């Protein structure tokens, strides 16, 4: 039997709903989680179907259409229940979903036509400003209700730390899992207040033309997360570890950590190979 998840103003706060956003990459998901935790800011980068619609759906006042907007057709949890992955379907026609006021008159298609509903987002069409600049990043401030855009050619330089992983590990509250030398380590990002050890880290690697994001956090009730999208979910046993695979993402628990791998262009076999390669930093 399909599970139907109701999303209404009375059943969930805006922050609770935004914690369940779906993003095109796990890098975005981590940004969403951590920015909400500290600044209540939500970022989206090149959103795909679910992410683009989530940007609209979860920031609307819910007066334009019915409360049942997403149907969960499959829901898979890790052994501890601290990772939940949903396979969802939109139950509302995107063409009937109007844009919120803060986006009206601000996003256009490649021909300069103003976008007034979610249909172009659901079809993954490129978004442009009124003066024809392609929008590659949308930053929504939940405190002020304001939205700002980042445009093609104006992307900010990476904020990652290029220090060796061994140095990064000294700033963590745990011993991280890392890839072997077959993967080219690029950079790390730590999420912690100055002067404190971090419960979170994100590593970036490259291999065979793919950029791979490896996100790690200490497993606890406070670090639990929920994610998902429209792709089919696979449950795979990899060396005794339950791995939840959806699209180019793999989520799993191991060694007291909650882990997530995201690799653009990777398939299920690629992700399984990545999970197999991981080992604790020595």
TALINZI-V970555 format. One record per pair of residues at least 12 apart in sequence whose ideal C-beta (glycine too) atoms are under 8 Angstrom apart, sorted by sequence separation. I is the first residue (numbers start at 1). J is the second residue. If there is no record, write none. Layout:
i: <I & I>
j: <J & J>
This chain:
i: <31 & 32 & 57 & 74 & 75 & 104 & 115 & 137 & 138 & 189 & 202 & 203 & 233 & 234 & 241 & 249 & 19 & 57 & 74 & 137 & 165 & 188 & 189 & 202 & 203 & 233 & 241 & 249 & 261 & 18 & 19 & 31 & 72 & 73 & 135 & 136 & 188 & 201 & 202 & 232 & 238 & 248 & 261 & 28 & 72 & 73 & 110 & 135 & 136 & 188 & 189 & 200 & 201 & 231 & 248 & 28 & 72 & 73 & 99 & 109 & 110 & 112 & 135 & 136 & 187 & 188 & 200 & 201 & 231 & 248 & 19 & 28 & 71 & 99 & 109 & 134 & 135 & 187 & 200 & 229 & 248 & 18 & 27 & 70 & 71 & 98 & 99 & 109 & 110 & 112 & 133 & 134 & 137 & 172 & 185 & 186 & 199 & 228 & 229 & 248 & 28 & 70 & 71 & 98 & 99 & 108 & 109 & 133 & 136 & 171 & 185 & 186 & 199 & 248 & 259 & 25 & 70 & 71 & 97 & 98 & 107 & 108 & 112 & 129 & 165 & 168 & 185 & 186 & 15 & 21 & 23 & 24 & 69 & 70 & 96 & 97 & 107 & 108 & 171 & 184 & 199 & 250 & 23 & 24 & 69 & 95 & 107 & 108 & 129 & 168 & 183 & 184 & 227 & 249 & 250 & 24 & 28 & 68 & 69 & 94 & 95 & 106 & 165 & 183 & 184 & 200 & 245 & 248 & 252 & 18 & 23 & 24 & 68 & 94 & 95 & 106 & 108 & 162 & 173 & 179 & 183 & 199 & 227 & 250 & 254 & 15 & 94 & 105 & 162 & 163 & 172 & 173 & 174 & 176 & 178 & 182 & 186 & 250 & 255 & 66 & 160 & 161 & 171 & 172 & 173 & 179 & 245 & 24 & 65 & 94 & 160 & 161 & 171 & 172 & 176 & 245 & 22 & 23 & 94 & 107 & 160 & 161 & 179 & 243 & 22 & 94 & 158 & 160 & 161 & 172 & 183 & 243 & 21 & 159 & 23 & 65 & 22 & 65 & 90 & 236 & 243 & 21 & 64 & 168 & 179 & 225 & 227 & 64 & 219 & 224 & 234 & 238 & 241 & 168 & 179 & 223 & 178 & 236 & 239 & 21 & 53 & 60 & 177 & 219 & 238 & 239 & 20 & 50 & 102 & 165 & 218 & 219 & 238 & 61 & 177 & 218 & 219 & 18 & 50 & 57 & 60 & 176 & 217 & 218 & 17 & 18 & 53 & 56 & 59 & 106 & 216 & 217 & 174 & 216 & 56 & 59 & 102 & 106 & 216 & 14 & 53 & 56 & 102 & 103 & 160 & 174 & 215 & 14 & 102 & 173 & 214 & 215 & 214 & 215 & 56 & 213 & 214 & 215 & 213 & 212 & 213 & 7 & 212 & 213 & 7 & 212 & 9 & 211 & 9 & 210 & 211 & 8 & 210 & 212 & 7 & 210 & 209 & 210 & 8 & 7 & 210 & 6 & 7 & 57 & 6 & 7 & 56 & 212 & 7 & 4 & 214 & 5 & 53 & 56 & 5 & 22 & 52 & 55 & 4 & 5 & 3 & 4 & 53 & 2 & 3 & 52 & 53 & 2 & 3 & 52 & 2 & 3 & 49 & 52 & 49 & 47 & 49 & 48 & 177 & 177 & 175 & 177 & 5 & 59 & 176 & 174 & 177 & 5 & 55 & 59 & 174 & 55 & 46 & 45 & 46 & 47 & 45 & 44 & 43 & 44 & 183 & 43 & 44 & 179 & 182 & 43 & 44 & 42 & 43 & 180 & 41 & 42 & 179 & 41 & 179 & 180 & 41 & 42 & 178 & 40 & 41 & 177 & 178 & 40 & 41 & 177 & 178 & 40 & 177 & 178 & 39 & 176 & 177 & 175 & 176 & 36 & 175 & 169 & 166 & 165 & 18 & 15 & 14 & 82 & 82 & 80 & 82 & 84 & 86 & 88 & 82 & 83 & 84 & 85 & 86 & 87 & 88 & 89 & 82 & 83 & 84 & 85 & 86 & 87 & 88 & 81 & 82 & 83 & 84 & 85 & 86 & 87 & 83 & 84 & 87 & 87 & 87 & 85 & 72 & 34 & 76 & 74 & 76 & 85 & 87 & 30 & 83 & 85 & 79 & 78 & 34 & 78 & 85 & 76 & 83 & 83 & 30 & 83 & 82 & 30 & 78 & 80 & 78 & 79 & 27 & 78 & 83 & 82 & 83 & 50 & 51 & 50 & 49 & 50 & 78 & 48 & 49 & 30 & 27 & 26 & 25 & 27 & 26 & 33 & 29 & 29 & 26 & 23 & 22 & 19 & 20 & 22 & 19 & 20 & 22 & 20 & 26 & 30 & 29 & 26 & 26 & 27 & 26 & 25 & 25>
j: <43 & 44 & 69 & 86 & 87 & 116 & 127 & 149 & 150 & 201 & 214 & 215 & 245 & 246 & 253 & 261 & 32 & 70 & 87 & 150 & 178 & 201 & 202 & 215 & 216 & 246 & 254 & 262 & 274 & 32 & 33 & 45 & 86 & 87 & 149 & 150 & 202 & 215 & 216 & 246 & 252 & 262 & 275 & 43 & 87 & 88 & 125 & 150 & 151 & 203 & 204 & 215 & 216 & 246 & 263 & 44 & 88 & 89 & 115 & 125 & 126 & 128 & 151 & 152 & 203 & 204 & 216 & 217 & 247 & 264 & 36 & 45 & 88 & 116 & 126 & 151 & 152 & 204 & 217 & 246 & 265 & 36 & 45 & 88 & 89 & 116 & 117 & 127 & 128 & 130 & 151 & 152 & 155 & 190 & 203 & 204 & 217 & 246 & 247 & 266 & 47 & 89 & 90 & 117 & 118 & 127 & 128 & 152 & 155 & 190 & 204 & 205 & 218 & 267 & 278 & 45 & 90 & 91 & 117 & 118 & 127 & 128 & 132 & 149 & 185 & 188 & 205 & 206 & 36 & 42 & 44 & 45 & 90 & 91 & 117 & 118 & 128 & 129 & 192 & 205 & 220 & 271 & 45 & 46 & 91 & 117 & 129 & 130 & 151 & 190 & 205 & 206 & 249 & 271 & 272 & 47 & 51 & 91 & 92 & 117 & 118 & 129 & 188 & 206 & 207 & 223 & 268 & 271 & 275 & 42 & 47 & 48 & 92 & 118 & 119 & 130 & 132 & 186 & 197 & 203 & 207 & 223 & 251 & 274 & 278 & 40 & 119 & 130 & 187 & 188 & 197 & 198 & 199 & 201 & 203 & 207 & 211 & 275 & 280 & 92 & 186 & 187 & 197 & 198 & 199 & 205 & 271 & 51 & 92 & 121 & 187 & 188 & 198 & 199 & 203 & 272 & 50 & 51 & 122 & 135 & 188 & 189 & 207 & 271 & 51 & 123 & 187 & 189 & 190 & 201 & 212 & 272 & 51 & 189 & 54 & 96 & 54 & 97 & 122 & 268 & 275 & 54 & 97 & 201 & 212 & 258 & 260 & 98 & 253 & 258 & 268 & 272 & 275 & 203 & 214 & 258 & 214 & 272 & 275 & 58 & 90 & 97 & 214 & 256 & 275 & 276 & 58 & 88 & 140 & 203 & 256 & 257 & 276 & 100 & 216 & 257 & 258 & 58 & 90 & 97 & 100 & 216 & 257 & 258 & 58 & 59 & 94 & 97 & 100 & 147 & 257 & 258 & 216 & 258 & 99 & 102 & 145 & 149 & 259 & 58 & 97 & 100 & 146 & 147 & 204 & 218 & 259 & 59 & 147 & 218 & 259 & 260 & 260 & 261 & 103 & 260 & 261 & 262 & 261 & 261 & 262 & 57 & 262 & 263 & 58 & 263 & 61 & 263 & 62 & 263 & 264 & 62 & 264 & 266 & 62 & 265 & 265 & 266 & 67 & 67 & 270 & 67 & 68 & 118 & 68 & 69 & 118 & 274 & 70 & 68 & 278 & 70 & 118 & 121 & 71 & 88 & 118 & 121 & 71 & 72 & 71 & 72 & 121 & 71 & 72 & 121 & 122 & 72 & 73 & 122 & 73 & 75 & 121 & 124 & 122 & 121 & 124 & 124 & 254 & 255 & 255 & 257 & 86 & 140 & 257 & 256 & 259 & 88 & 138 & 142 & 257 & 140 & 136 & 136 & 137 & 138 & 137 & 137 & 137 & 138 & 277 & 138 & 139 & 274 & 277 & 139 & 140 & 139 & 140 & 277 & 139 & 140 & 277 & 140 & 278 & 279 & 141 & 142 & 278 & 141 & 142 & 278 & 279 & 142 & 143 & 279 & 280 & 143 & 280 & 281 & 143 & 280 & 281 & 280 & 281 & 142 & 281 & 281 & 281 & 281 & 142 & 142 & 142 & 219 & 220 & 219 & 221 & 224 & 226 & 228 & 223 & 224 & 225 & 226 & 227 & 228 & 229 & 230 & 224 & 225 & 226 & 227 & 228 & 229 & 230 & 224 & 225 & 226 & 227 & 228 & 229 & 230 & 227 & 228 & 231 & 232 & 233 & 233 & 228 & 191 & 233 & 233 & 235 & 244 & 246 & 191 & 244 & 246 & 242 & 242 & 200 & 244 & 251 & 244 & 251 & 252 & 200 & 253 & 253 & 202 & 251 & 253 & 252 & 253 & 202 & 253 & 258 & 258 & 260 & 228 & 229 & 229 & 229 & 230 & 258 & 229 & 230 & 215 & 213 & 213 & 213 & 215 & 215 & 225 & 225 & 227 & 227 & 227 & 227 & 225 & 226 & 228 & 226 & 227 & 229 & 228 & 249 & 260 & 260 & 260 & 261 & 262 & 262 & 262 & 264>
